[in-house]
Amino acid sequence: MGTVLVLGGRSEIGVEVARRLAPGATVVLAARRADDLDDEEKLLREAGAAAVDRVEFDADDLAAQRPVLDAVLARHGRLDTVVVAFGVLGEQARAERDVGHALAVVHTDYVAHVAVLTHLASLLREQGSGDLVVFSSVAGARVRRANYVYGSAKAGLDGFASGLADALHGSGVRLLLVRPGFVIGRMTEGMAPAPFSSTPAQVADATVRALASGRGEVWVPAVLRPVFAVLRHAPRAVWRRLPR
């Protein structure tokens, strides 16, 4: 079943995707504090992973990204599926008054993704095949007042990943862009769920189905696609009053 690399090996969605791809596969969990991934490794082994490897990975350390990827390739020979699942939500109120915090959110959710996806595209092109899974968000479909720092980073990522998918066409490498709505999990703990919310398991189910069917993008839940087709045209005076 090949090798599955999860960048953001502590991500609930990333681990749920890996869990569904685990039977017979080698799963590589790349995250900070990689020695503290016992629960994630246990879950994957119980799901049927042939092996679970842990790799120290800090997405924000741009200079270290390529050496980490090269080391994983040297150890495992090839990458069949790469799930790019790291990210931060940040605090909108803090970001509006703290430039450093705003830049930290954009760095992780956009800049670090641009860097690692560029490295991965190059490596997978050389390999001649492979699947890249990238998590955007409906927050980037039209940026809202309530979370515009996070939303703007996701909007940038969505555009970059969409263009990269087109650039990879015909190379043997496929990029799947996933656009979830509000996901009920650790990242949003304490927040009131938005309409059409989903769970990490539901996002993972939709992602794996899209991979299996060869799709290039998927909205989770699917109803969000037509909803945002309409909301994109909502008057600005109405849009700015919408909650998260």
Backbone as CSV, one residue per row, in Angstrom:
resi,resn,N_x,N_y,N_z,CA_x,CA_y,CA_z,C_x,C_y,C_z
1,MET,0.822,-1.218,0.000,0.000,0.000,0.000,0.856,1.269,0.000
2,GLY,2.169,1.138,0.037,3.030,2.300,-0.103,3.243,3.080,1.175
3,THR,3.710,4.321,1.011,4.055,5.177,2.136,3.153,6.396,2.169
4,VAL,2.599,6.664,3.334,1.750,7.832,3.561,2.483,8.754,4.522
5,LEU,2.740,9.978,4.105,3.402,10.969,4.952,2.378,11.996,5.395
6,VAL,2.295,12.219,6.714,1.395,13.227,7.263,2.245,14.350,7.849
7,LEU,2.220,15.496,7.204,2.907,16.678,7.723,1.923,17.408,8.628
8,GLY,2.204,17.324,9.923,1.232,17.742,10.918,0.669,16.490,11.554
9,GLY,1.583,15.649,12.032,1.219,14.316,12.496,0.384,14.270,13.757
10,ARG,0.087,15.432,14.317,-0.787,15.503,15.482,-2.169,16.025,15.095
11,SER,-2.338,16.409,13.850,-3.611,16.933,13.367,-4.698,15.856,13.432
12,GLU,-5.847,16.219,13.968,-6.951,15.265,14.048,-7.391,14.819,12.654
13,ILE,-7.511,15.768,11.740,-7.941,15.412,10.389,-6.857,14.593,9.696
14,GLY,-5.608,15.032,9.816,-4.511,14.316,9.173,-4.408,12.871,9.640
15,VAL,-4.538,12.663,10.944,-4.454,11.301,11.481,-5.651,10.470,11.041
16,GLU,-6.831,11.092,10.983,-8.018,10.350,10.532,-7.882,9.925,9.068
17,VAL,-7.303,10.800,8.236,-7.061,10.411,6.842,-6.067,9.249,6.794
18,ALA,-4.973,9.385,7.546,-3.958,8.326,7.571,-4.529,7.015,8.086
19,ARG,-5.420,7.107,9.041,-6.046,5.898,9.604,-6.803,5.125,8.530
20,ARG,-7.446,5.838,7.622,-8.203,5.190,6.560,-7.295,4.644,5.458
21,LEU,-6.112,5.221,5.332,-5.156,4.754,4.330,-4.154,3.756,4.906
22,ALA,-4.250,3.503,6.208,-3.214,2.749,6.918,-3.087,1.274,6.558
23,PRO,-4.171,0.529,6.299,-4.012,-0.923,6.122,-2.928,-1.289,5.107
24,GLY,-1.889,-1.978,5.600,-0.795,-2.426,4.761,0.236,-1.378,4.411
25,ALA,0.024,-0.136,4.830,0.910,0.967,4.445,1.915,1.290,5.554
26,THR,2.975,1.977,5.158,3.879,2.606,6.116,3.420,4.045,6.282
27,VAL,3.135,4.446,7.502,2.676,5.809,7.773,3.786,6.560,8.491
28,VAL,4.135,7.723,7.958,5.155,8.578,8.570,4.453,9.789,9.166
29,LEU,4.584,9.948,10.470,4.005,11.092,11.167,5.104,12.126,11.405
30,ALA,4.952,13.288,10.795,5.947,14.355,10.933,5.337,15.494,11.735
31,ALA,5.948,15.793,12.880,5.387,16.818,13.757,6.450,17.274,14.744
32,ARG,6.185,18.395,15.382,7.030,18.801,16.498,6.785,17.837,17.660
33,ARG,7.794,17.654,18.466,7.722,16.723,19.603,7.275,15.348,19.108
34,ALA,7.993,14.839,18.116,7.619,13.569,17.484,7.656,12.396,18.456
35,ASP,8.410,12.528,19.541,8.463,11.442,20.529,7.183,11.366,21.355
36,ASP,6.295,12.345,21.186,5.050,12.385,21.949,3.846,12.101,21.036
37,LEU,3.964,11.071,20.225,2.892,10.684,19.311,2.440,9.243,19.558
38,ASP,2.533,8.816,20.802,2.174,7.433,21.128,0.727,7.109,20.775
39,ASP,-0.194,8.023,21.105,-1.612,7.761,20.849,-1.888,7.657,19.363
40,GLU,-1.277,8.559,18.588,-1.473,8.546,17.141,-0.901,7.267,16.521
41,GLU,0.277,6.858,16.981,0.881,5.634,16.458,0.025,4.414,16.799
42,LYS,-0.463,4.354,18.021,-1.302,3.230,18.446,-2.557,3.140,17.565
43,LEU,-3.169,4.276,17.294,-4.376,4.309,16.474,-4.096,3.769,15.066
44,LEU,-2.966,4.157,14.503,-2.627,3.733,13.141,-2.266,2.253,13.082
45,ARG,-1.545,1.777,14.089,-1.209,0.352,14.115,-2.475,-0.483,14.273
46,GLU,-3.403,-0.034,15.087,-4.663,-0.747,15.255,-5.483,-0.735,13.958
47,ALA,-5.262,0.300,13.137,-5.980,0.391,11.858,-5.341,-0.470,10.780
48,GLY,-4.191,-1.092,11.086,-3.577,-2.013,10.131,-2.328,-1.521,9.443
49,ALA,-1.741,-0.411,9.928,-0.510,0.069,9.322,0.593,-0.978,9.455
50,ALA,1.340,-1.186,8.380,2.443,-2.145,8.425,3.580,-1.628,9.283
51,ALA,3.742,-0.300,9.291,4.783,0.328,10.107,4.391,1.779,10.323
52,VAL,4.845,2.340,11.444,4.631,3.757,11.734,5.974,4.370,12.088
53,ASP,6.350,5.394,11.363,7.610,6.096,11.595,7.280,7.496,12.108
54,ARG,8.140,8.020,12.961,7.953,9.372,13.478,9.145,10.227,13.067
55,VAL,8.852,11.467,12.658,9.890,12.373,12.191,9.670,13.742,12.828
56,GLU,10.746,14.321,13.313,10.661,15.669,13.878,10.498,16.671,12.740
57,PHE,9.451,17.499,12.833,9.137,18.438,11.756,8.483,19.680,12.317
58,ASP,9.085,20.823,12.055,8.517,22.118,12.431,8.232,22.865,11.137
59,ALA,6.977,22.973,10.761,6.609,23.576,9.480,7.112,25.009,9.353
60,ASP,7.196,25.715,10.461,7.617,27.112,10.421,9.111,27.281,10.168
61,ASP,9.879,26.227,10.343,11.323,26.275,10.078,11.531,25.976,8.595
62,LEU,11.446,26.997,7.782,11.469,26.808,6.334,12.756,26.159,5.852
63,ALA,13.877,26.542,6.449,15.163,26.008,6.003,15.289,24.511,6.246
64,ALA,14.554,23.996,7.236,14.661,22.574,7.588,13.672,21.698,6.826
65,GLN,12.736,22.301,6.112,11.701,21.501,5.440,12.283,20.500,4.446
66,ARG,13.116,20.965,3.535,13.637,20.074,2.497,14.512,18.964,3.077
67,PRO,15.418,19.264,4.038,16.187,18.165,4.627,15.309,17.096,5.274
68,VAL,14.214,17.509,5.906,13.304,16.525,6.508,12.685,15.647,5.422
69,LEU,12.211,16.262,4.347,11.599,15.491,3.257,12.613,14.567,2.595
70,ASP,13.819,15.060,2.387,14.860,14.226,1.780,15.172,13.020,2.661
71,ALA,15.192,13.240,3.978,15.482,12.142,4.904,14.376,11.089,4.872
72,VAL,13.126,11.538,4.776,12.006,10.590,4.702,12.101,9.773,3.417
73,LEU,12.410,10.422,2.307,12.561,9.703,1.040,13.728,8.720,1.087
74,ALA,14.830,9.141,1.688,15.991,8.254,1.780,15.662,7.012,2.597
75,ARG,14.821,7.175,3.600,14.486,6.056,4.486,13.438,5.143,3.884
76,HIS,12.495,5.716,3.143,11.344,4.916,2.685,11.283,4.737,1.170
77,GLY,12.146,5.380,0.430,12.243,5.132,-1.002,11.324,5.956,-1.885
78,ARG,10.071,6.119,-1.459,9.127,6.901,-2.248,7.987,7.357,-1.347
79,LEU,7.231,8.324,-1.841,6.055,8.809,-1.135,4.849,8.598,-2.036
80,ASP,3.855,7.878,-1.563,2.672,7.623,-2.371,1.572,8.647,-2.110
81,THR,1.385,8.987,-0.853,0.394,10.008,-0.494,0.997,10.914,0.557
82,VAL,0.897,12.221,0.331,1.363,13.190,1.322,0.165,14.026,1.760
83,VAL,-0.109,14.022,3.053,-1.223,14.772,3.620,-0.635,15.981,4.355
84,VAL,-0.888,17.162,3.821,-0.361,18.392,4.421,-1.431,18.928,5.361
85,ALA,-1.246,18.695,6.652,-2.333,18.902,7.612,-1.968,19.817,8.773
86,PHE,-0.855,20.531,8.678,-0.519,21.437,9.781,-1.239,22.772,9.597
87,GLY,-1.354,23.515,10.673,-1.991,24.830,10.593,-2.395,25.325,11.960
88,VAL,-2.682,26.624,12.039,-3.146,27.243,13.280,-4.360,28.095,12.969
89,LEU,-5.236,28.249,13.952,-6.399,29.112,13.800,-6.059,30.543,14.213
90,GLY,-5.247,30.656,15.274,-4.908,31.983,15.776,-6.080,32.630,16.502
91,GLU,-5.837,33.827,17.027,-6.878,34.578,17.726,-7.113,35.875,16.967
92,GLN,-8.283,36.006,16.357,-8.566,37.163,15.520,-8.427,38.473,16.290
93,ALA,-8.998,38.534,17.489,-8.931,39.780,18.265,-7.485,40.165,18.566
94,ARG,-6.674,39.190,18.914,-5.267,39.462,19.191,-4.537,39.887,17.919
95,ALA,-4.849,39.221,16.808,-4.172,39.536,15.546,-4.472,40.948,15.074
96,GLU,-5.618,41.507,15.457,-5.975,42.856,15.033,-5.149,43.928,15.742
97,ARG,-4.556,43.576,16.885,-3.738,44.556,17.601,-2.270,44.150,17.724
98,ASP,-1.966,42.892,17.417,-0.613,42.347,17.569,-0.112,41.898,16.196
99,VAL,0.716,42.740,15.579,1.213,42.436,14.244,1.963,41.108,14.218
100,GLY,2.741,40.855,15.267,3.512,39.622,15.328,2.627,38.391,15.273
101,HIS,1.498,38.438,15.976,0.581,37.294,15.972,-0.064,37.128,14.602
102,ALA,-0.472,38.224,13.989,-1.062,38.151,12.654,-0.079,37.529,11.666
103,LEU,1.176,37.953,11.739,2.185,37.418,10.831,2.474,35.949,11.111
104,ALA,2.399,35.543,12.380,2.634,34.136,12.724,1.566,33.243,12.107
105,VAL,0.306,33.689,12.148,-0.784,32.919,11.544,-0.574,32.794,10.040
106,VAL,-0.272,33.903,9.387,-0.072,33.897,7.936,1.160,33.071,7.559
107,HIS,2.193,33.131,8.409,3.415,32.368,8.120,3.129,30.865,8.119
108,THR,2.428,30.394,9.145,2.134,28.960,9.244,1.119,28.512,8.197
109,ASP,0.041,29.276,8.064,-1.080,28.828,7.239,-0.904,29.129,5.758
110,TYR,0.050,30.023,5.414,0.276,30.301,4.003,1.737,30.118,3.601
111,VAL,2.629,30.888,4.192,4.030,30.868,3.758,4.646,29.478,3.900
112,ALA,4.470,28.844,5.064,5.047,27.518,5.282,4.451,26.492,4.326
113,HIS,3.165,26.661,3.982,2.532,25.755,3.018,3.103,25.954,1.614
114,VAL,3.286,27.204,1.220,3.870,27.468,-0.100,5.241,26.813,-0.212
115,ALA,6.039,26.964,0.837,7.385,26.396,0.820,7.356,24.875,0.713
116,VAL,6.598,24.222,1.588,6.637,22.757,1.613,5.961,22.157,0.380
117,LEU,4.918,22.801,-0.120,4.258,22.283,-1.319,5.157,22.421,-2.549
118,THR,5.948,23.468,-2.582,6.896,23.628,-3.689,7.956,22.528,-3.644
119,HIS,8.459,22.248,-2.440,9.412,21.138,-2.292,8.776,19.814,-2.695
120,LEU,7.569,19.580,-2.209,6.902,18.302,-2.481,6.595,18.129,-3.963
121,ALA,6.156,19.203,-4.606,5.862,19.117,-6.040,7.110,18.717,-6.812
122,SER,8.239,19.284,-6.449,9.490,18.951,-7.120,9.869,17.488,-6.896
123,LEU,9.778,17.043,-5.653,10.147,15.666,-5.321,9.224,14.650,-5.992
124,LEU,7.934,14.916,-5.978,6.989,13.974,-6.571,7.066,13.979,-8.097
125,ARG,7.357,15.135,-8.670,7.590,15.165,-10.126,8.763,14.255,-10.494
126,GLU,9.846,14.358,-9.729,11.014,13.508,-9.991,10.645,12.032,-9.833
127,GLN,9.774,11.751,-8.891,9.330,10.382,-8.636,8.395,9.896,-9.745
128,GLY,7.667,10.842,-10.344,6.771,10.519,-11.446,5.356,10.177,-11.053
129,SER,5.063,10.235,-9.749,3.711,9.912,-9.289,3.559,10.347,-7.836
130,GLY,2.316,10.264,-7.353,2.044,10.581,-5.957,0.827,11.478,-5.813
131,ASP,0.182,11.396,-4.657,-0.976,12.229,-4.340,-0.620,13.226,-3.249
132,LEU,-1.011,14.483,-3.467,-0.840,15.545,-2.478,-2.226,15.952,-1.981
133,VAL,-2.429,15.935,-0.669,-3.700,16.378,-0.091,-3.450,17.684,0.649
134,VAL,-4.179,18.729,0.263,-4.021,20.061,0.849,-5.353,20.501,1.436
135,PHE,-5.322,21.005,2.668,-6.545,21.447,3.335,-6.654,22.964,3.296
136,SER,-7.580,23.427,2.479,-7.952,24.832,2.454,-9.093,25.009,3.473
137,SER,-10.020,25.890,3.210,-11.157,26.093,4.110,-12.173,26.978,3.410
138,VAL,-13.440,26.815,3.773,-14.437,27.741,3.250,-14.181,29.150,3.766
139,ALA,-13.386,29.278,4.835,-13.025,30.607,5.342,-12.275,31.415,4.294
140,GLY,-11.649,30.714,3.347,-10.922,31.395,2.290,-11.741,31.621,1.035
141,ALA,-12.947,31.056,0.966,-13.782,31.209,-0.227,-14.247,32.652,-0.384
142,ARG,-14.605,33.278,0.721,-14.838,34.724,0.792,-14.528,35.118,2.222
143,VAL,-13.545,35.956,2.400,-13.018,36.235,3.740,-13.999,37.087,4.528
144,ARG,-14.231,36.680,5.773,-15.197,37.355,6.642,-14.512,38.200,7.708
145,ARG,-15.221,39.209,8.136,-14.736,40.105,9.189,-14.332,39.325,10.439
146,ALA,-15.091,38.285,10.785,-14.905,37.593,12.056,-13.592,36.832,12.151
147,ASN,-12.985,36.468,11.020,-11.726,35.714,11.066,-10.864,36.026,9.840
148,TYR,-10.720,37.319,9.541,-10.099,37.686,8.268,-8.609,37.396,8.184
149,VAL,-7.915,37.295,9.325,-6.489,36.957,9.247,-6.324,35.502,8.813
150,TYR,-6.969,34.592,9.525,-6.955,33.176,9.152,-7.549,32.986,7.755
151,GLY,-8.678,33.633,7.488,-9.344,33.477,6.210,-8.490,33.947,5.044
152,SER,-7.761,35.040,5.236,-6.921,35.544,4.145,-5.779,34.582,3.846
153,ALA,-5.230,33.952,4.891,-4.166,32.960,4.678,-4.712,31.757,3.913
154,LYS,-5.921,31.324,4.264,-6.534,30.193,3.566,-6.910,30.564,2.130
155,ALA,-7.302,31.813,1.914,-7.594,32.253,0.552,-6.332,32.190,-0.304
156,GLY,-5.222,32.634,0.270,-3.955,32.552,-0.457,-3.554,31.122,-0.738
157,LEU,-3.703,30.257,0.270,-3.363,28.845,0.088,-4.243,28.203,-0.970
158,ASP,-5.534,28.523,-0.939,-6.464,27.955,-1.910,-6.036,28.325,-3.329
159,GLY,-5.686,29.596,-3.537,-5.253,30.030,-4.857,-3.952,29.376,-5.279
160,PHE,-3.000,29.287,-4.347,-1.714,28.665,-4.662,-1.897,27.194,-5.016
161,ALA,-2.665,26.479,-4.195,-2.866,25.047,-4.429,-3.638,24.790,-5.727
162,SER,-4.592,25.648,-6.034,-5.343,25.491,-7.283,-4.415,25.652,-8.486
163,GLY,-3.552,26.664,-8.440,-2.600,26.862,-9.520,-1.589,25.738,-9.607
164,LEU,-1.128,25.266,-8.449,-0.172,24.162,-8.424,-0.794,22.899,-9.013
165,ALA,-2.063,22.654,-8.698,-2.751,21.480,-9.254,-2.736,21.522,-10.780
166,ASP,-2.975,22.702,-11.332,-2.938,22.839,-12.790,-1.526,22.636,-13.322
167,ALA,-0.533,23.149,-12.603,0.857,22.999,-13.042,1.296,21.541,-13.017
168,LEU,0.707,20.750,-12.111,1.077,19.341,-11.986,0.347,18.445,-12.979
169,HIS,-0.644,18.992,-13.655,-1.440,18.175,-14.577,-0.537,17.538,-15.632
170,GLY,-0.681,16.249,-15.797,0.105,15.518,-16.778,1.452,15.023,-16.275
171,SER,1.785,15.357,-15.018,3.091,14.961,-14.467,3.051,13.606,-13.783
172,GLY,1.844,13.081,-13.560,1.697,11.866,-12.766,1.426,12.162,-11.308
173,VAL,1.540,13.441,-10.936,1.286,13.868,-9.560,-0.079,14.540,-9.515
174,ARG,-0.866,14.181,-8.501,-2.218,14.740,-8.397,-2.362,15.487,-7.090
175,LEU,-2.995,16.653,-7.128,-3.254,17.422,-5.916,-4.752,17.433,-5.651
176,LEU,-5.126,17.046,-4.441,-6.519,17.105,-4.000,-6.661,18.259,-3.024
177,LEU,-7.507,19.211,-3.358,-7.752,20.373,-2.506,-9.058,20.158,-1.745
178,VAL,-8.980,20.186,-0.420,-10.133,19.926,0.444,-10.554,21.233,1.104
179,ARG,-11.841,21.557,0.985,-12.367,22.799,1.571,-13.419,22.462,2.629
180,PRO,-13.003,22.228,3.872,-13.988,21.966,4.924,-14.613,23.269,5.421
181,GLY,-15.803,23.122,5.992,-16.388,24.223,6.732,-15.866,24.177,8.160
182,PHE,-16.666,24.621,9.105,-16.298,24.590,10.522,-16.124,23.127,10.949
183,VAL,-14.965,22.815,11.518,-14.684,21.445,11.969,-14.675,21.423,13.493
184,ILE,-15.507,20.574,14.059,-15.605,20.460,15.513,-14.457,19.585,16.003
185,GLY,-13.498,20.190,16.696,-12.335,19.445,17.156,-11.496,20.284,18.097
186,ARG,-10.257,19.851,18.317,-9.390,20.550,19.263,-9.167,22.007,18.875
187,MET,-8.985,22.262,17.570,-8.678,23.616,17.126,-9.811,24.592,17.413
188,THR,-11.049,24.109,17.404,-12.205,24.994,17.591,-12.887,24.766,18.938
189,GLU,-12.194,24.099,19.842,-12.780,23.819,21.165,-13.193,25.113,21.851
190,GLY,-14.412,25.113,22.401,-14.925,26.288,23.086,-15.667,27.247,22.186
191,MET,-15.657,27.021,20.881,-16.359,27.873,19.929,-17.700,27.248,19.577
192,ALA,-18.701,28.088,19.362,-20.008,27.590,18.947,-19.920,27.099,17.503
193,PRO,-20.354,25.878,17.226,-20.288,25.362,15.856,-21.080,26.222,14.881
194,ALA,-20.536,26.388,13.697,-21.214,27.128,12.639,-22.167,26.200,11.892
195,PRO,-23.083,26.760,11.087,-23.948,25.896,10.264,-23.113,24.995,9.356
196,PHE,-23.617,23.815,9.095,-22.964,22.832,8.230,-21.593,22.424,8.771
197,SER,-21.498,22.273,10.076,-20.243,21.832,10.694,-20.007,20.353,10.411
198,SER,-18.758,19.940,10.561,-18.411,18.532,10.385,-17.400,18.137,11.448
199,THR,-17.062,16.876,11.501,-16.065,16.361,12.429,-14.816,15.962,11.644
200,PRO,-13.682,15.786,12.325,-12.491,15.307,11.615,-12.743,14.002,10.869
201,ALA,-13.520,13.098,11.454,-13.812,11.821,10.790,-14.600,12.038,9.505
202,GLN,-15.551,12.952,9.526,-16.344,13.224,8.326,-15.487,13.861,7.229
203,VAL,-14.589,14.762,7.619,-13.680,15.368,6.642,-12.771,14.289,6.037
204,ALA,-12.281,13.402,6.895,-11.406,12.323,6.414,-12.147,11.390,5.474
205,ASP,-13.379,11.046,5.798,-14.167,10.173,4.917,-14.308,10.799,3.530
206,ALA,-14.659,12.083,3.494,-14.837,12.766,2.213,-13.521,12.862,1.455
207,THR,-12.431,13.075,2.180,-11.118,13.190,1.553,-10.698,11.883,0.905
208,VAL,-10.852,10.789,1.632,-10.439,9.480,1.112,-11.325,9.056,-0.061
209,ARG,-12.602,9.368,0.012,-13.490,9.073,-1.133,-13.050,9.861,-2.365
210,ALA,-12.690,11.133,-2.162,-12.251,11.964,-3.283,-10.942,11.450,-3.867
211,LEU,-10.040,10.993,-3.015,-8.789,10.400,-3.503,-9.070,9.172,-4.358
212,ALA,-9.955,8.329,-3.864,-10.257,7.078,-4.565,-10.922,7.326,-5.910
213,SER,-11.691,8.402,-6.012,-12.416,8.685,-7.261,-11.629,9.577,-8.206
214,GLY,-10.449,10.034,-7.778,-9.611,10.843,-8.656,-10.026,12.292,-8.772
215,ARG,-10.803,12.779,-7.819,-11.250,14.168,-7.880,-10.113,15.134,-7.545
216,GLY,-10.273,16.378,-7.981,-9.260,17.383,-7.715,-9.596,18.299,-6.568
217,GLU,-10.870,18.355,-6.200,-11.275,19.177,-5.060,-12.541,18.606,-4.449
218,VAL,-12.743,18.917,-3.170,-13.940,18.450,-2.479,-14.293,19.440,-1.381
219,TRP,-15.575,19.760,-1.273,-16.101,20.615,-0.197,-16.711,19.694,0.852
220,VAL,-16.523,20.039,2.124,-17.028,19.193,3.210,-17.787,20.060,4.222
221,PRO,-19.121,19.818,4.372,-19.953,18.912,3.580,-20.211,19.479,2.192
222,ALA,-20.684,18.637,1.292,-20.835,19.013,-0.113,-21.776,20.189,-0.313
223,VAL,-22.741,20.375,0.603,-23.721,21.454,0.463,-23.050,22.825,0.491
224,LEU,-21.844,22.915,1.040,-21.177,24.214,1.128,-20.823,24.787,-0.242
225,ARG,-20.650,23.918,-1.219,-20.289,24.432,-2.554,-21.391,25.314,-3.125
226,PRO,-22.643,24.835,-3.214,-23.698,25.727,-3.716,-23.995,26.888,-2.769
227,VAL,-23.855,26.657,-1.457,-24.104,27.738,-0.504,-23.148,28.902,-0.748
228,PHE,-21.854,28.588,-0.934,-20.889,29.654,-1.144,-20.953,30.233,-2.545
229,ALA,-21.483,29.479,-3.500,-21.709,30.041,-4.828,-22.678,31.214,-4.745
230,VAL,-23.630,31.129,-3.804,-24.589,32.210,-3.575,-23.980,33.282,-2.667
231,LEU,-23.347,32.862,-1.562,-22.827,33.820,-0.583,-21.739,34.716,-1.150
232,ARG,-21.011,34.243,-2.154,-19.978,35.087,-2.771,-20.557,36.390,-3.311
233,HIS,-21.863,36.368,-3.615,-22.503,37.537,-4.219,-23.351,38.316,-3.210
234,ALA,-23.286,37.948,-1.915,-24.040,38.675,-0.896,-23.530,40.112,-0.801
235,PRO,-24.418,41.087,-0.615,-23.984,42.486,-0.482,-22.977,42.634,0.662
236,ARG,-21.991,43.493,0.473,-20.934,43.654,1.469,-21.492,44.071,2.827
237,ALA,-22.517,44.906,2.835,-23.105,45.367,4.096,-23.687,44.200,4.890
238,VAL,-24.192,43.195,4.176,-24.717,41.991,4.830,-23.561,41.091,5.233
239,TRP,-22.599,40.902,4.336,-21.492,39.984,4.559,-20.687,40.344,5.799
240,ARG,-20.433,41.629,6.000,-19.560,42.021,7.134,-20.195,41.755,8.483
241,ARG,-21.500,41.505,8.501,-22.181,41.232,9.782,-22.293,39.746,10.067
242,LEU,-21.867,38.912,9.109,-21.992,37.479,9.330,-21.021,37.011,10.414
243,PRO,-21.457,36.063,11.261,-20.565,35.516,12.278,-19.574,34.554,11.642
244,ARG,-18.675,33.998,12.480,-17.688,33.042,11.999,-18.365,31.892,11.269
